[in-house]
Structures are given as structure tokens and as C-alpha cells.
Amino acid sequence: MNHATSPGRSRPVTQEDVARAVGVSRTLVSFAFRGAPGVSAEMRQTILEAATQLGYRHNAVAADLASKRASAIGLFLLDLRNEVYTDIFQGVREAVGEGRNRLILSVSHSTGGIDREPANSLIEARVGIIIAATFLDTDARVRELAASVPVVNVARRVAGVDSVYSDDWAGAAAATDHLISLGHARVAHLTATAYDGHEERRRSYAATMHNAGFAPEVVSADSYTQQAAERAAAVLLKRQDRPTAVFAHNDEMALGVREAAYAAGLSVPEDLSIVGYDNSRISQLHGIDLTSVDLQARELGRGAGAAALNRLAFPDAPTVDESSTPRLIVRNSTARR
């Protein structure tokens, strides 16, 4: 129900009122609000201005129900504290633009385990599609969800479901090869609990170490956050045979390693080289200068937004499987052993 009222009115303003004020049909007013073809830009602007003057508020949910076609786009973000998800959000917004597709945001309550409530809340909001960045859940569960509402995965590939992602195998190999080329033989990989779609970096790191003739060492924190990484790294760096380099799953975890190193009296990169992943803005700050793998998060967001719009327009279109190649950005957190 539309609860907007114009001054002096005791009932909500309707599309009939707007149509009467402009001197057009209610159908034309409806088309104007939905951005449907058949309404000139000048007439649409006239209708919208009249609606604003009357105090009319368009009820997009009711319009979707009437048309029997959901237009809202749900965006699930794993962690707003991690800048990579902010960049993805910006990219999605740029792709979706100011059209008729509302963007409804839902953020996970936890980065340490499976959290299905945010996705369920988007379904309850009657979104037409969910852009997921990124679900900590099994591929089977993501496919199950996509069977009820279309899903576009960002920074993760799920076979049979629209996916816009960066090649994690190539990115992790580049990071590990970089450390090996600097003479590091004891390179640890700091990650967190393994989930489908979040293991490619670990696997690539292990394969690259094996191929170079070195033993891989995977250390798992209890979540993908800076605080969890700092706790795990504090234990790792106290060892007599501590690693001389750490490749972290993301920049946030790399910063946790950096804090643990300084707390242990180690200098970066003289005593410990660190590589992150994401190329977040904080990694580029002077004094941090973190070597990191750039997965081009904003571009991934744009690609996911475009894929979502295409899926809404063409429900039976072939599955999107769009991969891009990340790039290692070398800064001052790594040095020759």
C-alpha cells in the first residue's frame, strides 16, 4: 500500500491522481515509473515531477507483484570491513545504475562460518536475483539456492551458476613464485576454514611449492579477518623454524601477519616478507606498501551487475562463466632472502 499523501489529503496519493494532474492515462504513468518503452523522456520527466509535487511515492514491490516479474537485485556481501567487498559494491552500483532495478543490500553477520540468514532475507524481500560476494557455503547449497532465485557469484566460480571471478590459481601461483624467486624456501600460507570456492589459492600455493621442491605449510586461522590472522601468525612466528615469508589469503589477513611480526620484534621485509591478496586501498598506503595480488574487484562487481541485468532480461540465457586474470603488484613488503 502506498502511504504517501499530499498536503491537505486524508488518503494516499495514487497513480490515478498523478495521471489526472498531467492529463494522461494511469497506464502511461505506470509505464513511466517502470521505465517501460512507449514513454518519451520528456513525458516521463513531466510525470515524475508531477508525482513529486503531489507527494506520490512509487511502491516498487507492489509494481513487481502486479507485473508478476521481480526487478529488485539483491546484493550479498560477506564482510563490509574488508575493502574488497566495498569495491565490488561500487562496481555493482555502477553497472546497475539508476534504472528501475532497486539494489537491496544484505551483509553477513559472520566471517567465520556459514551464515544463511542474509540470503534468506533477500529472498523474503522478493528480489529477482541475488549477486553473491561471497557465500561461505558448499557449491551444492549455492546451486540449490539458485534453483529458487537466480544467483550471480562474484569472485567465486560455481559450475552451472552464473559466475564472474578472478583466476585464483594463477594469482596464488604468481604470489608464491614471487617469494620463491626472492630466495624464500620456508613460505607459509595463512588461510582460514576451507569452503567450496575458497580453496583454490591454497591448492595453487601447495602445488607451486611442491613444483619448486619445497614443503608447503598451510596455517588456518578461525576466520578471514585481520584479528584472527594476527592471532594465528603470533603462534607461527614464535617458532624456532619460523617461515621467512607468508602468503596470506587476503590483504586483511596480511595486515594481521604484519602486526604479529612487529609485535614479535621482526621487521618487514628484512626479517619477514608478506604477500596479500586483493590489492585493497589500504595495501597501497605509504608505510604499508603491501605486495598484493590485484583481482580487480571493482571490475568484477561491474561484470556481476551486468550479468544480473542480463539474467533478469533473458532468464533462459546460457550460464555466464566469466574469468579474468589477476596481476601481482610488487611493493615494499617483500625482499630477497
Contacts in CASP RR format, 6 or more apart in sequence:
PFRMAT RR
TARGET T0000
AUTHOR 0000-0000-0000
METHOD contacts of the structure
MODEL  1
MNHATSPGRSRPVTQEDVARAVGVSRTLVSFAFRGAPGVSAEMRQTILEA
ATQLGYRHNAVAADLASKRASAIGLFLLDLRNEVYTDIFQGVREAVGEGR
NRLILSVSHSTGGIDREPANSLIEARVGIIIAATFLDTDARVRELAASVP
VVNVARRVAGVDSVYSDDWAGAAAATDHLISLGHARVAHLTATAYDGHEE
RRRSYAATMHNAGFAPEVVSADSYTQQAAERAAAVLLKRQDRPTAVFAHN
DEMALGVREAAYAAGLSVPEDLSIVGYDNSRISQLHGIDLTSVDLQAREL
GRGAGAAALNRLAFPDAPTVDESSTPRLIVRNSTARR
1 12 0 8 1.000
1 59 0 8 1.000
1 62 0 8 1.000
2 12 0 8 1.000
2 13 0 8 1.000
2 14 0 8 1.000
2 56 0 8 1.000
2 57 0 8 1.000
2 58 0 8 1.000
2 59 0 8 1.000
2 62 0 8 1.000
3 12 0 8 1.000
3 57 0 8 1.000
4 12 0 8 1.000
4 13 0 8 1.000
4 55 0 8 1.000
4 56 0 8 1.000
4 57 0 8 1.000
5 11 0 8 1.000
5 12 0 8 1.000
5 13 0 8 1.000
5 55 0 8 1.000
6 13 0 8 1.000
6 17 0 8 1.000
6 53 0 8 1.000
6 54 0 8 1.000
6 55 0 8 1.000
6 56 0 8 1.000
13 51 0 8 1.000
13 54 0 8 1.000
13 55 0 8 1.000
13 56 0 8 1.000
13 57 0 8 1.000
14 56 0 8 1.000
15 26 0 8 1.000
15 29 0 8 1.000
15 30 0 8 1.000
15 33 0 8 1.000
15 56 0 8 1.000
16 26 0 8 1.000
17 54 0 8 1.000
17 56 0 8 1.000
18 29 0 8 1.000
18 47 0 8 1.000
18 50 0 8 1.000
18 51 0 8 1.000
18 54 0 8 1.000
18 56 0 8 1.000
19 25 0 8 1.000
19 26 0 8 1.000
19 28 0 8 1.000
19 29 0 8 1.000
21 50 0 8 1.000
21 53 0 8 1.000
21 54 0 8 1.000
22 29 0 8 1.000
22 46 0 8 1.000
22 47 0 8 1.000
22 50 0 8 1.000
24 43 0 8 1.000
24 47 0 8 1.000
28 39 0 8 1.000
28 43 0 8 1.000
28 47 0 8 1.000
29 47 0 8 1.000
29 51 0 8 1.000
30 36 0 8 1.000
30 63 0 8 1.000
31 37 0 8 1.000
31 38 0 8 1.000
31 39 0 8 1.000
32 39 0 8 1.000
32 43 0 8 1.000
32 44 0 8 1.000
32 47 0 8 1.000
32 48 0 8 1.000
33 47 0 8 1.000
33 48 0 8 1.000
33 51 0 8 1.000
33 58 0 8 1.000
33 63 0 8 1.000
33 100 0 8 1.000
34 63 0 8 1.000
34 67 0 8 1.000
34 100 0 8 1.000
35 44 0 8 1.000
35 99 0 8 1.000
35 100 0 8 1.000
39 47 0 8 1.000
51 58 0 8 1.000
60 71 0 8 1.000
60 72 0 8 1.000
60 100 0 8 1.000
60 102 0 8 1.000
61 72 0 8 1.000
61 126 0 8 1.000
63 71 0 8 1.000
64 70 0 8 1.000
64 71 0 8 1.000
64 72 0 8 1.000
64 126 0 8 1.000
65 126 0 8 1.000
70 126 0 8 1.000
70 127 0 8 1.000
70 128 0 8 1.000
70 129 0 8 1.000
71 100 0 8 1.000
71 101 0 8 1.000
71 102 0 8 1.000
71 128 0 8 1.000
71 312 0 8 1.000
72 101 0 8 1.000
72 102 0 8 1.000
72 103 0 8 1.000
72 104 0 8 1.000
72 125 0 8 1.000
72 126 0 8 1.000
72 127 0 8 1.000
72 128 0 8 1.000
73 92 0 8 1.000
73 96 0 8 1.000
73 101 0 8 1.000
73 102 0 8 1.000
73 103 0 8 1.000
73 104 0 8 1.000
73 127 0 8 1.000
73 128 0 8 1.000
73 129 0 8 1.000
73 130 0 8 1.000
73 131 0 8 1.000
73 305 0 8 1.000
73 308 0 8 1.000
73 309 0 8 1.000
73 312 0 8 1.000
74 103 0 8 1.000
74 104 0 8 1.000
74 105 0 8 1.000
74 106 0 8 1.000
74 122 0 8 1.000
74 125 0 8 1.000
74 127 0 8 1.000
74 128 0 8 1.000
74 129 0 8 1.000
74 130 0 8 1.000
74 131 0 8 1.000
75 89 0 8 1.000
75 92 0 8 1.000
75 103 0 8 1.000
75 104 0 8 1.000
75 105 0 8 1.000
75 106 0 8 1.000
75 130 0 8 1.000
75 131 0 8 1.000
75 133 0 8 1.000
76 106 0 8 1.000
76 107 0 8 1.000
76 108 0 8 1.000
76 118 0 8 1.000
76 119 0 8 1.000
76 122 0 8 1.000
76 130 0 8 1.000
76 131 0 8 1.000
76 132 0 8 1.000
76 133 0 8 1.000
76 135 0 8 1.000
77 85 0 8 1.000
77 88 0 8 1.000
77 89 0 8 1.000
77 105 0 8 1.000
77 106 0 8 1.000
77 107 0 8 1.000
77 108 0 8 1.000
77 133 0 8 1.000
78 85 0 8 1.000
78 107 0 8 1.000
78 108 0 8 1.000
78 111 0 8 1.000
78 133 0 8 1.000
78 134 0 8 1.000
78 135 0 8 1.000
78 136 0 8 1.000
79 85 0 8 1.000
79 107 0 8 1.000
79 108 0 8 1.000
79 111 0 8 1.000
79 224 0 8 1.000
79 225 0 8 1.000
80 86 0 8 1.000
80 107 0 8 1.000
81 225 0 8 1.000
81 252 0 8 1.000
82 111 0 8 1.000
82 224 0 8 1.000
82 225 0 8 1.000
82 250 0 8 1.000
82 251 0 8 1.000
82 252 0 8 1.000
82 278 0 8 1.000
82 280 0 8 1.000
83 251 0 8 1.000
83 278 0 8 1.000
83 280 0 8 1.000
83 281 0 8 1.000
83 282 0 8 1.000
84 155 0 8 1.000
84 250 0 8 1.000
84 251 0 8 1.000
84 278 0 8 1.000
84 280 0 8 1.000
84 295 0 8 1.000
84 297 0 8 1.000
85 133 0 8 1.000
85 297 0 8 1.000
87 280 0 8 1.000
87 297 0 8 1.000
87 298 0 8 1.000
87 301 0 8 1.000
88 133 0 8 1.000
88 154 0 8 1.000
88 155 0 8 1.000
88 297 0 8 1.000
88 298 0 8 1.000
88 300 0 8 1.000
88 301 0 8 1.000
88 304 0 8 1.000
89 105 0 8 1.000
89 133 0 8 1.000
89 301 0 8 1.000
90 298 0 8 1.000
90 301 0 8 1.000
91 298 0 8 1.000
91 299 0 8 1.000
91 300 0 8 1.000
91 301 0 8 1.000
91 302 0 8 1.000
91 303 0 8 1.000
91 305 0 8 1.000
92 103 0 8 1.000
92 131 0 8 1.000
92 301 0 8 1.000
92 302 0 8 1.000
92 304 0 8 1.000
92 305 0 8 1.000
92 308 0 8 1.000
93 103 0 8 1.000
94 298 0 8 1.000
94 302 0 8 1.000
95 301 0 8 1.000
95 302 0 8 1.000
95 303 0 8 1.000
95 304 0 8 1.000
95 305 0 8 1.000
95 306 0 8 1.000
95 308 0 8 1.000
95 309 0 8 1.000
96 103 0 8 1.000
96 305 0 8 1.000
96 308 0 8 1.000
96 309 0 8 1.000
101 309 0 8 1.000
101 312 0 8 1.000
104 122 0 8 1.000
104 125 0 8 1.000
104 127 0 8 1.000
106 118 0 8 1.000
106 119 0 8 1.000
106 121 0 8 1.000
106 122 0 8 1.000
107 118 0 8 1.000
108 115 0 8 1.000
108 118 0 8 1.000
108 136 0 8 1.000
109 115 0 8 1.000
109 117 0 8 1.000
109 118 0 8 1.000
110 223 0 8 1.000
111 136 0 8 1.000
111 223 0 8 1.000
111 224 0 8 1.000
111 225 0 8 1.000
112 136 0 8 1.000
112 192 0 8 1.000
112 193 0 8 1.000
112 222 0 8 1.000
112 223 0 8 1.000
112 224 0 8 1.000
112 225 0 8 1.000
112 228 0 8 1.000
113 136 0 8 1.000
113 193 0 8 1.000
113 223 0 8 1.000
114 136 0 8 1.000
114 137 0 8 1.000
114 195 0 8 1.000
115 136 0 8 1.000
116 137 0 8 1.000
119 130 0 8 1.000
119 132 0 8 1.000
119 135 0 8 1.000
119 145 0 8 1.000
122 130 0 8 1.000
122 149 0 8 1.000
123 130 0 8 1.000
123 148 0 8 1.000
123 149 0 8 1.000
127 149 0 8 1.000
128 149 0 8 1.000
128 150 0 8 1.000
128 312 0 8 1.000
129 149 0 8 1.000
129 150 0 8 1.000
129 151 0 8 1.000
129 152 0 8 1.000
129 308 0 8 1.000
129 311 0 8 1.000
129 312 0 8 1.000
130 145 0 8 1.000
130 149 0 8 1.000
130 150 0 8 1.000
130 151 0 8 1.000
130 152 0 8 1.000
131 151 0 8 1.000
131 152 0 8 1.000
131 154 0 8 1.000
131 301 0 8 1.000
131 304 0 8 1.000
131 305 0 8 1.000
131 308 0 8 1.000
132 142 0 8 1.000
132 151 0 8 1.000
132 152 0 8 1.000
132 153 0 8 1.000
132 154 0 8 1.000
132 156 0 8 1.000
133 153 0 8 1.000
133 154 0 8 1.000
133 155 0 8 1.000
133 300 0 8 1.000
133 301 0 8 1.000
133 304 0 8 1.000
134 153 0 8 1.000
134 154 0 8 1.000
134 155 0 8 1.000
134 156 0 8 1.000
134 197 0 8 1.000
134 198 0 8 1.000
135 141 0 8 1.000
135 142 0 8 1.000
135 153 0 8 1.000
135 156 0 8 1.000
136 193 0 8 1.000
136 195 0 8 1.000
136 198 0 8 1.000
137 195 0 8 1.000
137 196 0 8 1.000
138 195 0 8 1.000
138 196 0 8 1.000
139 158 0 8 1.000
139 159 0 8 1.000
139 196 0 8 1.000
139 197 0 8 1.000
140 196 0 8 1.000
142 151 0 8 1.000
142 153 0 8 1.000
142 158 0 8 1.000
142 161 0 8 1.000
142 196 0 8 1.000
143 158 0 8 1.000
143 160 0 8 1.000
143 161 0 8 1.000
145 151 0 8 1.000
146 158 0 8 1.000
146 160 0 8 1.000
146 161 0 8 1.000
150 162 0 8 1.000
150 308 0 8 1.000
150 311 0 8 1.000
150 312 0 8 1.000
150 315 0 8 1.000
151 158 0 8 1.000
151 161 0 8 1.000
151 162 0 8 1.000
152 161 0 8 1.000
152 162 0 8 1.000
152 163 0 8 1.000
152 164 0 8 1.000
152 304 0 8 1.000
152 305 0 8 1.000
152 307 0 8 1.000
152 308 0 8 1.000
152 311 0 8 1.000
152 320 0 8 1.000
153 161 0 8 1.000
153 162 0 8 1.000
153 163 0 8 1.000
153 164 0 8 1.000
153 165 0 8 1.000
153 304 0 8 1.000
154 164 0 8 1.000
154 165 0 8 1.000
154 300 0 8 1.000
154 301 0 8 1.000
154 304 0 8 1.000
155 164 0 8 1.000
155 165 0 8 1.000
155 166 0 8 1.000
155 295 0 8 1.000
155 297 0 8 1.000
155 300 0 8 1.000
156 163 0 8 1.000
156 165 0 8 1.000
156 197 0 8 1.000
156 198 0 8 1.000
157 163 0 8 1.000
157 165 0 8 1.000
157 197 0 8 1.000
157 321 0 8 1.000
157 323 0 8 1.000
158 196 0 8 1.000
158 197 0 8 1.000
160 319 0 8 1.000
161 319 0 8 1.000
162 307 0 8 1.000
162 308 0 8 1.000
162 311 0 8 1.000
162 319 0 8 1.000
162 320 0 8 1.000
162 321 0 8 1.000
163 320 0 8 1.000
163 321 0 8 1.000
163 322 0 8 1.000
164 300 0 8 1.000
164 301 0 8 1.000
164 303 0 8 1.000
164 304 0 8 1.000
164 307 0 8 1.000
164 320 0 8 1.000
164 322 0 8 1.000
165 300 0 8 1.000
165 322 0 8 1.000
165 323 0 8 1.000
165 324 0 8 1.000
166 295 0 8 1.000
166 296 0 8 1.000
166 300 0 8 1.000
166 323 0 8 1.000
166 324 0 8 1.000
166 325 0 8 1.000
166 326 0 8 1.000
167 323 0 8 1.000
167 324 0 8 1.000
167 325 0 8 1.000
167 326 0 8 1.000
168 200 0 8 1.000
168 201 0 8 1.000
168 204 0 8 1.000
168 326 0 8 1.000
169 200 0 8 1.000
169 201 0 8 1.000
169 203 0 8 1.000
169 204 0 8 1.000
170 204 0 8 1.000
170 325 0 8 1.000
170 326 0 8 1.000
171 201 0 8 1.000
171 204 0 8 1.000
171 277 0 8 1.000
171 293 0 8 1.000
171 295 0 8 1.000
171 326 0 8 1.000
171 328 0 8 1.000
172 200 0 8 1.000
172 201 0 8 1.000
172 202 0 8 1.000
172 203 0 8 1.000
172 204 0 8 1.000
172 205 0 8 1.000
172 208 0 8 1.000
172 247 0 8 1.000
172 277 0 8 1.000
172 293 0 8 1.000
173 204 0 8 1.000
173 205 0 8 1.000
173 207 0 8 1.000
173 208 0 8 1.000
174 293 0 8 1.000
174 326 0 8 1.000
174 327 0 8 1.000
174 328 0 8 1.000
175 205 0 8 1.000
175 247 0 8 1.000
175 275 0 8 1.000
175 276 0 8 1.000
175 277 0 8 1.000
175 291 0 8 1.000
175 293 0 8 1.000
175 328 0 8 1.000
176 187 0 8 1.000
176 189 0 8 1.000
176 204 0 8 1.000
176 205 0 8 1.000
176 208 0 8 1.000
176 209 0 8 1.000
176 247 0 8 1.000
177 208 0 8 1.000
177 212 0 8 1.000
178 275 0 8 1.000
178 291 0 8 1.000
178 328 0 8 1.000
178 330 0 8 1.000
178 334 0 8 1.000
179 187 0 8 1.000
179 245 0 8 1.000
179 247 0 8 1.000
179 273 0 8 1.000
179 275 0 8 1.000
179 334 0 8 1.000
180 187 0 8 1.000
180 208 0 8 1.000
180 209 0 8 1.000
180 212 0 8 1.000
180 214 0 8 1.000
182 245 0 8 1.000
182 273 0 8 1.000
182 334 0 8 1.000
182 335 0 8 1.000
182 336 0 8 1.000
182 337 0 8 1.000
183 336 0 8 1.000
183 337 0 8 1.000
184 243 0 8 1.000
184 244 0 8 1.000
184 245 0 8 1.000
184 273 0 8 1.000
184 337 0 8 1.000
185 214 0 8 1.000
185 244 0 8 1.000
185 337 0 8 1.000
186 214 0 8 1.000
186 217 0 8 1.000
186 241 0 8 1.000
186 242 0 8 1.000
186 243 0 8 1.000
186 244 0 8 1.000
186 245 0 8 1.000
187 205 0 8 1.000
187 209 0 8 1.000
187 214 0 8 1.000
187 216 0 8 1.000
187 217 0 8 1.000
187 243 0 8 1.000
187 244 0 8 1.000
187 245 0 8 1.000
187 246 0 8 1.000
187 247 0 8 1.000
188 217 0 8 1.000
188 218 0 8 1.000
188 219 0 8 1.000
188 236 0 8 1.000
188 243 0 8 1.000
188 245 0 8 1.000
188 246 0 8 1.000
188 247 0 8 1.000
189 201 0 8 1.000
189 202 0 8 1.000
189 205 0 8 1.000
189 206 0 8 1.000
189 216 0 8 1.000
189 217 0 8 1.000
189 218 0 8 1.000
189 219 0 8 1.000
189 246 0 8 1.000
189 247 0 8 1.000
189 248 0 8 1.000
189 249 0 8 1.000
190 219 0 8 1.000
190 220 0 8 1.000
190 221 0 8 1.000
190 229 0 8 1.000
190 232 0 8 1.000
190 233 0 8 1.000
190 236 0 8 1.000
190 246 0 8 1.000
190 247 0 8 1.000
190 248 0 8 1.000
190 249 0 8 1.000
190 253 0 8 1.000
190 254 0 8 1.000
190 257 0 8 1.000
191 198 0 8 1.000
191 201 0 8 1.000
191 202 0 8 1.000
191 218 0 8 1.000
191 219 0 8 1.000
191 220 0 8 1.000
191 221 0 8 1.000
191 224 0 8 1.000
191 248 0 8 1.000
191 249 0 8 1.000
191 253 0 8 1.000
192 198 0 8 1.000
192 220 0 8 1.000
192 221 0 8 1.000
192 222 0 8 1.000
192 223 0 8 1.000
192 224 0 8 1.000
192 228 0 8 1.000
192 249 0 8 1.000
192 253 0 8 1.000
193 220 0 8 1.000
193 222 0 8 1.000
193 223 0 8 1.000
194 202 0 8 1.000
194 220 0 8 1.000
198 249 0 8 1.000
201 249 0 8 1.000
201 277 0 8 1.000
202 218 0 8 1.000
202 249 0 8 1.000
205 216 0 8 1.000
205 218 0 8 1.000
205 247 0 8 1.000
206 216 0 8 1.000
206 218 0 8 1.000
209 215 0 8 1.000
209 216 0 8 1.000
210 216 0 8 1.000
217 243 0 8 1.000
219 232 0 8 1.000
219 233 0 8 1.000
219 236 0 8 1.000
220 232 0 8 1.000
221 228 0 8 1.000
221 229 0 8 1.000
221 231 0 8 1.000
221 232 0 8 1.000
221 253 0 8 1.000
222 228 0 8 1.000
222 231 0 8 1.000
222 232 0 8 1.000
224 249 0 8 1.000
224 250 0 8 1.000
224 252 0 8 1.000
224 253 0 8 1.000
225 252 0 8 1.000
225 253 0 8 1.000
226 252 0 8 1.000
226 253 0 8 1.000
226 255 0 8 1.000
226 256 0 8 1.000
226 259 0 8 1.000
227 256 0 8 1.000
228 253 0 8 1.000
229 248 0 8 1.000
229 252 0 8 1.000
229 253 0 8 1.000
229 254 0 8 1.000
229 255 0 8 1.000
229 256 0 8 1.000
229 257 0 8 1.000
229 260 0 8 1.000
230 256 0 8 1.000
230 257 0 8 1.000
230 259 0 8 1.000
230 260 0 8 1.000
231 260 0 8 1.000
233 246 0 8 1.000
233 256 0 8 1.000
233 257 0 8 1.000
233 260 0 8 1.000
233 261 0 8 1.000
234 260 0 8 1.000
234 263 0 8 1.000
234 264 0 8 1.000
236 242 0 8 1.000
236 243 0 8 1.000
236 246 0 8 1.000
236 260 0 8 1.000
237 260 0 8 1.000
237 261 0 8 1.000
237 264 0 8 1.000
237 266 0 8 1.000
237 272 0 8 1.000
238 264 0 8 1.000
243 272 0 8 1.000
244 271 0 8 1.000
244 272 0 8 1.000
244 273 0 8 1.000
244 337 0 8 1.000
245 272 0 8 1.000
245 273 0 8 1.000
245 274 0 8 1.000
245 275 0 8 1.000
245 334 0 8 1.000
245 337 0 8 1.000
246 254 0 8 1.000
246 257 0 8 1.000
246 272 0 8 1.000
246 273 0 8 1.000
246 274 0 8 1.000
246 275 0 8 1.000
247 275 0 8 1.000
247 276 0 8 1.000
247 277 0 8 1.000
248 254 0 8 1.000
248 256 0 8 1.000
248 257 0 8 1.000
248 274 0 8 1.000
248 275 0 8 1.000
248 276 0 8 1.000
248 277 0 8 1.000
249 276 0 8 1.000
249 277 0 8 1.000
250 276 0 8 1.000
250 277 0 8 1.000
250 278 0 8 1.000
251 276 0 8 1.000
251 277 0 8 1.000
251 278 0 8 1.000
251 279 0 8 1.000
251 280 0 8 1.000
251 282 0 8 1.000
251 283 0 8 1.000
251 290 0 8 1.000
251 292 0 8 1.000
252 278 0 8 1.000
252 280 0 8 1.000
253 276 0 8 1.000
254 274 0 8 1.000
254 275 0 8 1.000
254 276 0 8 1.000
254 277 0 8 1.000
254 283 0 8 1.000
254 290 0 8 1.000
254 292 0 8 1.000
254 333 0 8 1.000
255 282 0 8 1.000
255 288 0 8 1.000
255 290 0 8 1.000
257 272 0 8 1.000
257 274 0 8 1.000
258 268 0 8 1.000
258 274 0 8 1.000
258 288 0 8 1.000
258 290 0 8 1.000
258 333 0 8 1.000
261 267 0 8 1.000
261 268 0 8 1.000
261 271 0 8 1.000
261 272 0 8 1.000
261 274 0 8 1.000
262 268 0 8 1.000
265 271 0 8 1.000
266 272 0 8 1.000
268 274 0 8 1.000
268 333 0 8 1.000
269 332 0 8 1.000
269 333 0 8 1.000
269 334 0 8 1.000
269 335 0 8 1.000
270 335 0 8 1.000
273 291 0 8 1.000
273 333 0 8 1.000
273 334 0 8 1.000
273 335 0 8 1.000
273 337 0 8 1.000
274 290 0 8 1.000
274 291 0 8 1.000
274 333 0 8 1.000
274 334 0 8 1.000
275 290 0 8 1.000
275 291 0 8 1.000
275 292 0 8 1.000
275 293 0 8 1.000
275 333 0 8 1.000
275 334 0 8 1.000
276 283 0 8 1.000
276 290 0 8 1.000
276 291 0 8 1.000
276 292 0 8 1.000
276 293 0 8 1.000
277 292 0 8 1.000
277 293 0 8 1.000
277 295 0 8 1.000
278 292 0 8 1.000
278 293 0 8 1.000
278 294 0 8 1.000
278 295 0 8 1.000
278 297 0 8 1.000
279 292 0 8 1.000
279 293 0 8 1.000
279 294 0 8 1.000
279 295 0 8 1.000
279 296 0 8 1.000
279 329 0 8 1.000
280 292 0 8 1.000
282 288 0 8 1.000
282 290 0 8 1.000
283 289 0 8 1.000
283 290 0 8 1.000
283 292 0 8 1.000
283 331 0 8 1.000
284 290 0 8 1.000
284 331 0 8 1.000
287 332 0 8 1.000
288 333 0 8 1.000
289 331 0 8 1.000
289 332 0 8 1.000
289 333 0 8 1.000
290 331 0 8 1.000
290 333 0 8 1.000
291 328 0 8 1.000
291 329 0 8 1.000
291 330 0 8 1.000
291 331 0 8 1.000
291 332 0 8 1.000
291 333 0 8 1.000
291 334 0 8 1.000
292 328 0 8 1.000
292 329 0 8 1.000
292 331 0 8 1.000
293 326 0 8 1.000
293 327 0 8 1.000
293 328 0 8 1.000
293 329 0 8 1.000
294 326 0 8 1.000
294 327 0 8 1.000
294 328 0 8 1.000
294 329 0 8 1.000
295 324 0 8 1.000
295 326 0 8 1.000
296 324 0 8 1.000
296 326 0 8 1.000
296 327 0 8 1.000
299 324 0 8 1.000
300 324 0 8 1.000
303 322 0 8 1.000
307 320 0 8 1.000
307 322 0 8 1.000
310 317 0 8 1.000
310 320 0 8 1.000
311 317 0 8 1.000
311 320 0 8 1.000
END
